[in-house]
Amino acid sequence: MAIRELRCWELLTPLVTAWILIHAGAAFAADADPIFDYCVADSTQSSIFFNGLPCKDPSTVTAADFTSTAFRAPGNTSNPLGIAIAVAAAGPGLPGLNTQSLTLVRFEYAKDGGFVPLHIHPRASELITVTKGAVQVGFIDSSNKFFSTTLYKGDSFLFPRGLIHYQLSVSSSPAKSYSSLNSQNPGIVLLPPNLFGSTPSIPDIVLEKSFSLSKDEVDRIKASFGAS
Ligand SMILES: *[C@@H]1O[C@H](CO)[C@@H](O)[C@H](O)[C@H]1NC(C)=O
């Protein structure tokens, strides 16, 4: 069995290398560069689909299009994860961000354990800055090396693009951080509901074998994410 598995991986290696070489050019690019000063999103034209949002007539653009008030009001961290998230993103929230390859996110954490579970942003790196309290952060690279530290007010940390990461408040008072992400549509894949709460469900046997879990354990975790 062990020998057969080894042969499988040996066969895979050249294929993986070829895939990396083919895709390496694309992997260095973030969102496409804008070709105008700005392309302020016109959210009323919802029937047009392309890479970004349609632009307003530049003569109708005002300072309000480059302004967000998303972070004025405090969020509510009275929820099971103890977290409140507010976003300034291209679209109605901050139309001027369209095509600028940026998204800004505010995280508020309940004291003692406000938590952003393990997740991935498929299209962006994330630079986080703590502005209140203390937040433990961590990510795992593609060689399974784990990087983690605790950030205090004024500290920043980078989650490289596409890698699994988390944020956990470790202060006895509420904490806060801001993150900038270098895509107007970073995407978020929250691993626990992605794997155990998908629609339709991933077959039990796949999760049992992937995580060395019993069928009962898989069913219990799936049930906690509302899957059958
Ligand atoms: C925060 O959310 C909780 C739970 O939904 C709710 O009971 C509470 O009234 C909310 N607090 C505020 C200030 O909105």
The ligand as an SDF file (V2000), in Angstrom:
LIG
                    3D

 14 14  0  0  0  0  0  0  0  0999 V2000
  -26.7790   42.8000   19.8560 C   0  0  0  0  0  0  0  0  0  0  0  0
  -27.2530   41.5330   19.4030 O   0  0  0  0  0  0  0  0  0  0  0  0
  -27.9700   40.8260   20.4050 C   0  0  0  0  0  0  0  0  0  0  0  0
  -28.2380   39.4360   19.8620 C   0  0  0  0  0  0  0  0  0  0  0  0
  -28.8260   39.4820   18.5850 O   0  0  0  0  0  0  0  0  0  0  0  0
  -29.2230   41.6070   20.7630 C   0  0  0  0  0  0  0  0  0  0  0  0
  -29.9240   40.9020   21.7720 O   0  0  0  0  0  0  0  0  0  0  0  0
  -28.8270   42.9880   21.2800 C   0  0  0  0  0  0  0  0  0  0  0  0
  -29.9850   43.7630   21.5080 O   0  0  0  0  0  0  0  0  0  0  0  0
  -27.9350   43.6940   20.2520 C   0  0  0  0  0  0  0  0  0  0  0  0
  -27.4170   44.9270   20.8370 N   0  0  0  0  0  0  0  0  0  0  0  0
  -27.5250   46.0990   20.2240 C   0  0  0  0  0  0  0  0  0  0  0  0
  -26.9390   47.2610   20.9310 C   0  0  0  0  0  0  0  0  0  0  0  0
  -28.0450   46.2240   19.1380 O   0  0  0  0  0  0  0  0  0  0  0  0
  1  2  1  0
  1 10  1  0
  2  3  1  0
  3  4  1  0
  3  6  1  0
  4  5  1  0
  6  7  1  0
  6  8  1  0
  8  9  1  0
  8 10  1  0
 10 11  1  0
 11 12  1  0
 12 13  1  0
 12 14  2  0
M  END
$$$$
